[in-house]
Amino acid sequence: MTNSIECIAPSNIALVKYWGKKGIQIPQNPSLSFTLSESRTTTRMTWEEGHYQTEFLFEGNQSHSFEKKIIDYRELWEKNYPDLKKYSLKIESSNSFPHSAGIASSASSMASLSLCFSELLKSEGVLDLEEKKFFQNASDFSRLGSGSACRSVYGGVVTWGQWREGTSDEYASEIPELTEKWNDWGDAILLVSSSEKPVSSRQGHALMETHPYAEARFKHAKSRMNELYNVMLNEDKMRFCDIVETEALELHGLMMNSNPSFILIKPESLGIIEKVRAFRKETMIPACFTLDAGPNIHLLYPLEKKKEVVDFIKSELTPLLEDGKWIDDKIGTGPVINNA
């Protein structure tokens, strides 16, 4: 008998960055993120008892490099749930955004895959957990595939890493009191470059092991978590912008101070940063930038000011973008699980 499940998981954008790890995907400092709405991965998993097999298709095509990663990830699950070895799996995955768009596709893809494995085990009677524990378990396994993926198992404002009661280094947690206040924010993803990065995030994390400012960074990030939490709780939007932008630039400063040093931002990135700051100062609209480990800019803003922000993008920023492209996104409610 053939069974199937479809899981849709969004990407997320970190406000306080995860940069540096220890052990098996344990963060050196806590992070906090907005879950996105439109930038998502859809994974469909079909299974039946029989010979052991893993077939993987990415956007309808075979991908042997991705397939190897999927097989390795399946084996991680099998260490805890050996019943998985009974099934032949077909896994089909697709993104709602271009793979080269500078959005954390590993976060959405590994989160959706983790939820598919969780639902398979649940439907076969192997995994029997109440809802909260179910998602914590899925988040924990997502982390093993991609650290930031553990945050994509939840919607709204999400944290990962132990910094207050109820948080953990092994799985992410929602912060409902912040989601309630910040769920009406947009994220305009400004595409500066689709070129492959010269240094991967995995390599960047590894360089933090010998980074001269590592300990100061980890200590600083923990204190910044508490500050940002209180600023968001009090809805101080201008101070929010200051913290988020400083955090993004600190991340890229760490890259520049690594050994070997590397630079991922582009001249166009810097041009956008200057224009965003000028726009905020001139209009008093709390629009701010952040970046992941790459050149592309996430422009965060209150949705009530969307018309002004879109006009600003079209008039001021489009010439700095690759083919003038940007993605219109916003804070989302988290994954969707469809039982087929």
C-alpha positions as CSV (number, residue, x, y, z in Angstrom):
1,M,0.0,0.0,0.0
2,T,1.4,3.4,-1.0
3,N,1.0,6.4,1.3
4,S,2.0,10.0,0.9
5,I,2.3,13.3,2.8
6,E,3.0,16.8,1.7
7,C,4.7,19.3,4.0
8,I,5.3,23.0,3.2
9,A,7.8,24.8,5.3
10,P,8.9,28.5,5.0
11,S,12.3,30.0,5.1
12,N,13.2,32.5,7.9
13,I,15.4,35.5,8.3
14,A,17.5,35.8,11.5
15,L,17.5,39.1,13.3
16,V,20.1,38.0,15.8
17,K,22.4,35.7,13.9
18,Y,23.5,32.1,14.5
19,W,27.2,32.2,13.6
20,G,29.5,29.6,15.2
21,K,28.7,26.1,16.5
22,K,30.0,23.3,18.7
23,G,29.3,19.6,18.9
24,I,26.7,18.4,16.6
25,Q,24.9,21.5,15.3
26,I,24.7,23.2,18.7
27,P,24.8,27.0,18.4
28,Q,27.4,29.0,20.2
29,N,24.9,31.8,20.8
30,P,21.1,32.0,20.7
31,S,19.3,33.5,17.6
32,L,16.0,35.1,16.8
33,S,14.2,35.1,13.5
34,F,11.1,36.1,11.5
35,T,9.5,33.2,9.7
36,L,8.6,34.1,6.2
37,S,5.4,33.5,4.3
38,E,5.9,33.2,0.5
39,S,9.5,31.9,0.4
40,R,8.9,28.2,1.1
41,T,9.7,24.6,0.2
42,T,7.1,22.0,-0.6
43,T,8.2,18.4,0.0
44,R,6.0,15.4,-0.9
45,M,7.0,12.0,0.5
46,T,5.6,8.8,-0.8
47,W,6.3,5.5,0.9
48,E,5.5,1.8,0.8
49,E,6.8,-1.2,2.6
50,G,9.2,-3.2,0.5
51,H,12.8,-3.0,-0.7
52,Y,15.0,-0.2,0.8
53,Q,15.3,2.7,-1.6
54,T,15.5,6.5,-1.5
55,E,14.5,8.4,-4.7
56,F,14.8,12.2,-4.7
57,L,13.6,14.7,-7.3
58,F,14.2,18.4,-7.0
59,E,11.7,20.4,-9.0
60,G,11.0,17.3,-11.2
61,N,14.6,16.4,-11.9
62,Q,17.0,14.0,-10.4
63,S,19.8,15.6,-8.4
64,H,22.5,13.2,-7.3
65,S,24.3,15.7,-5.1
66,F,21.1,16.5,-3.3
67,E,20.1,12.8,-3.2
68,K,23.3,12.0,-1.3
69,K,22.4,14.6,1.3
70,I,18.9,13.2,1.6
71,I,20.2,9.6,2.1
72,D,22.6,10.8,4.8
73,Y,19.8,12.6,6.5
74,R,17.5,9.6,6.3
75,E,20.2,7.5,8.0
76,L,20.2,10.0,10.9
77,W,16.5,9.4,11.4
78,E,17.0,5.6,11.2
79,K,19.4,5.7,14.1
80,N,16.5,6.7,16.3
81,Y,13.7,5.1,14.4
82,P,15.0,1.9,12.7
83,D,11.4,1.1,11.5
84,L,12.1,3.6,8.7
85,K,14.3,1.0,7.1
86,K,11.2,-0.9,6.1
87,Y,10.1,1.7,3.5
88,S,10.9,2.6,0.0
89,L,10.8,6.4,-0.2
90,K,10.2,8.8,-3.0
91,I,10.8,12.4,-2.1
92,E,9.9,15.3,-4.4
93,S,10.9,18.8,-3.4
94,S,10.4,22.3,-4.9
95,N,10.9,25.9,-3.9
96,S,8.6,28.9,-4.4
97,F,11.7,31.0,-5.0
98,P,14.8,30.7,-7.2
99,H,17.4,28.5,-5.7
100,S,20.0,31.2,-6.2
101,A,17.9,34.0,-4.7
102,G,19.9,34.3,-1.5
103,I,17.1,32.9,0.6
104,A,18.0,30.2,3.1
105,S,16.7,27.2,1.1
106,S,18.4,24.8,3.4
107,A,16.2,26.0,6.2
108,S,12.9,25.5,4.4
109,S,13.9,22.3,2.7
110,M,15.2,20.5,5.8
111,A,12.3,21.7,7.9
112,S,9.8,20.4,5.4
113,L,11.7,17.1,5.0
114,S,11.9,16.7,8.8
115,L,8.1,17.2,9.1
116,C,7.5,14.6,6.4
117,F,9.6,12.0,8.3
118,S,7.7,13.0,11.4
119,E,4.3,12.5,9.8
120,L,5.3,9.2,8.2
121,L,6.4,7.9,11.6
122,K,3.2,9.2,13.2
123,S,0.9,7.7,10.6
124,E,2.7,4.3,10.9
125,G,2.2,4.4,14.7
126,V,5.9,4.7,15.4
127,L,6.0,8.3,16.7
128,D,3.4,9.0,19.4
129,L,3.9,12.5,20.7
130,E,1.6,15.3,21.8
131,E,1.6,18.3,19.5
132,K,4.2,20.4,21.3
133,K,6.7,17.5,21.6
134,F,6.0,16.5,18.0
135,F,7.2,19.9,16.7
136,Q,10.1,20.0,19.1
137,N,11.3,16.6,17.8
138,A,10.9,17.8,14.2
139,S,12.8,20.9,15.0
140,D,15.6,18.9,16.7
141,F,16.0,16.7,13.6
142,S,15.8,19.8,11.3
143,R,18.8,21.2,13.2
144,L,20.9,18.2,12.2
145,G,20.2,18.9,8.6
146,S,20.7,22.6,8.7
147,G,21.0,24.7,11.9
148,S,18.6,27.5,10.9
149,A,16.1,24.9,9.7
150,C,15.0,24.2,13.3
151,R,13.4,27.7,13.4
152,S,11.4,27.1,10.2
153,V,9.3,24.5,12.0
154,Y,7.4,27.4,13.6
155,G,5.7,30.6,12.5
156,G,6.1,34.2,13.5
157,V,8.9,35.2,15.8
158,V,11.1,32.2,16.7
159,T,14.2,31.7,18.8
160,W,16.8,28.9,19.0
161,G,19.5,28.5,21.6
162,Q,19.3,28.5,25.4
163,W,19.0,32.0,26.8
164,R,15.9,32.0,29.0
165,E,13.5,29.5,30.5
166,G,11.8,27.3,27.9
167,T,14.5,27.7,25.3
168,S,16.9,25.0,24.1
169,D,20.1,24.5,22.1
170,E,18.5,21.4,20.5
171,Y,15.2,22.8,19.1
172,A,13.6,26.2,18.4
173,S,10.7,27.8,20.2
174,E,8.0,30.2,19.3
175,I,7.7,33.6,21.1
176,P,4.0,34.2,20.9
177,E,4.0,37.5,22.8
178,L,6.3,38.9,20.2
179,T,4.5,37.3,17.2
180,E,1.3,39.0,18.4
181,K,2.9,42.4,18.2
182,W,5.1,41.9,15.0
183,N,3.0,39.7,12.7
184,D,2.2,42.6,10.4
185,W,5.7,43.2,9.0
186,G,6.9,42.8,5.4
187,D,10.2,41.6,4.1
188,A,11.3,42.8,0.6
189,I,14.1,40.5,-0.4
190,L,16.4,42.5,-2.6
191,L,18.4,40.4,-5.0
192,V,21.8,41.8,-5.5
193,S,23.6,38.7,-6.8
194,S,22.6,35.1,-7.6
195,S,26.3,34.0,-8.0
196,E,27.5,31.2,-5.9
197,K,29.2,32.4,-2.7
198,P,33.0,32.0,-2.5
199,V,32.7,30.7,1.1
200,S,29.8,28.6,2.3
201,S,28.0,29.1,5.6
202,R,29.4,25.8,6.7
203,Q,33.0,27.1,6.1
204,G,32.1,30.3,7.8
205,H,30.9,28.6,10.9
206,A,34.1,26.6,11.0
207,L,36.2,29.7,10.9
208,M,34.6,30.9,14.1
209,E,36.4,28.1,16.0
210,T,39.7,30.1,15.7
211,H,38.2,33.6,15.3
212,P,40.1,36.2,17.5
213,Y,36.8,37.8,18.5
214,A,34.7,34.6,18.9
215,E,34.2,34.8,22.7
216,A,33.3,38.5,22.6
217,R,30.8,37.8,19.8
218,F,29.0,35.0,21.6
219,K,28.8,37.0,24.8
220,H,27.6,40.0,22.9
221,A,24.9,38.1,21.0
222,K,23.5,36.7,24.2
223,S,23.1,40.2,25.7
224,R,21.7,41.5,22.4
225,M,19.0,38.8,22.6
226,N,17.7,40.1,25.8
227,E,17.8,43.7,24.6
228,L,16.0,42.9,21.3
229,Y,13.4,40.9,23.1
230,N,12.5,43.9,25.4
231,V,12.6,46.4,22.5
232,M,10.2,44.2,20.5
233,L,8.0,43.7,23.6
234,N,7.7,47.4,24.0
235,E,7.3,47.9,20.2
236,D,10.1,50.4,20.0
237,K,10.4,50.2,16.2
238,M,13.2,52.6,15.6
239,R,15.4,51.0,18.3
240,F,14.5,47.6,16.7
241,C,16.0,48.9,13.4
242,D,19.2,50.0,15.1
243,I,19.7,46.6,16.7
244,V,18.9,44.5,13.6
245,E,21.1,46.6,11.4
246,T,24.0,46.5,13.8
247,E,23.7,42.7,14.2
248,A,23.8,42.2,10.4
249,L,26.9,44.4,10.0
250,E,28.6,42.6,12.9
251,L,28.0,39.3,11.2
252,H,29.8,40.5,8.1
253,G,32.5,42.2,10.2
254,L,33.2,38.8,11.7
255,M,33.7,37.4,8.1
256,M,36.1,40.2,7.3
257,N,38.1,39.5,10.5
258,S,38.3,35.7,9.9
259,N,41.5,34.0,8.9
260,P,41.3,33.6,6.0
261,S,39.2,36.7,5.6
262,F,36.3,36.8,3.2
263,I,33.8,39.4,2.0
264,L,30.3,38.4,0.8
265,I,28.7,41.8,0.5
266,K,28.8,43.7,-2.8
267,P,29.2,47.4,-3.7
268,E,25.4,47.3,-4.5
269,S,24.7,45.9,-1.0
270,L,26.4,48.9,0.5
271,G,24.6,51.3,-1.8
272,I,21.2,49.8,-0.7
273,I,22.3,50.0,3.0
274,E,23.0,53.7,2.7
275,K,19.8,54.4,0.8
276,V,17.7,52.5,3.4
277,R,19.2,54.5,6.3
278,A,18.6,57.8,4.4
279,F,15.0,56.7,3.6
280,R,14.3,56.0,7.3
281,K,15.8,59.3,8.4
282,E,13.9,61.3,5.9
283,T,10.5,59.6,6.3
284,M,10.7,58.3,9.9
285,I,9.3,55.0,8.6
286,P,10.9,52.2,10.6
287,A,12.3,50.3,7.6
288,C,15.6,48.5,8.1
289,F,18.0,46.1,6.5
290,T,19.4,42.8,7.4
291,L,21.6,40.2,5.6
292,D,22.3,36.6,6.0
293,A,25.7,35.2,4.9
294,G,25.5,36.7,1.4
295,P,25.1,39.9,-0.5
296,N,21.3,40.1,-0.7
297,I,19.3,42.5,1.5
298,H,16.2,41.8,3.4
299,L,14.3,45.1,3.8
300,L,12.0,44.8,6.9
301,Y,9.1,47.2,7.4
302,P,5.6,47.6,8.8
303,L,3.0,46.5,6.2
304,E,1.0,49.6,6.9
305,K,3.8,51.5,5.1
306,K,4.0,49.1,2.2
307,K,3.0,51.6,-0.5
308,E,5.8,54.0,0.6
309,V,8.3,51.2,0.8
310,V,7.5,49.7,-2.6
311,D,7.6,53.2,-4.2
312,F,11.1,53.6,-2.6
313,I,12.3,50.2,-3.9
314,K,11.1,51.0,-7.4
315,S,12.5,54.5,-7.6
316,E,15.8,54.2,-5.6
317,L,16.8,50.5,-5.3
318,T,15.9,48.8,-8.5
319,P,19.0,50.0,-10.4
320,L,21.2,48.3,-7.7
321,L,19.4,44.9,-8.1
322,E,20.3,42.0,-10.4
323,D,17.9,42.4,-13.3
324,G,15.8,44.7,-11.0
325,K,14.5,41.6,-9.2
326,W,13.1,41.5,-5.6
327,I,10.7,39.2,-3.8
328,D,7.7,40.5,-1.9
329,D,7.4,38.6,1.3
330,K,6.1,39.0,4.9
331,I,6.0,37.3,8.3
332,G,4.1,34.0,8.0
333,T,2.3,31.6,10.2
334,G,4.6,28.6,9.8
335,P,4.4,25.1,8.1
336,V,1.4,23.5,6.5
337,I,1.0,19.7,6.6
338,N,-1.4,18.1,4.0
339,N,-2.3,14.5,4.4
340,A,-2.7,13.0,0.9
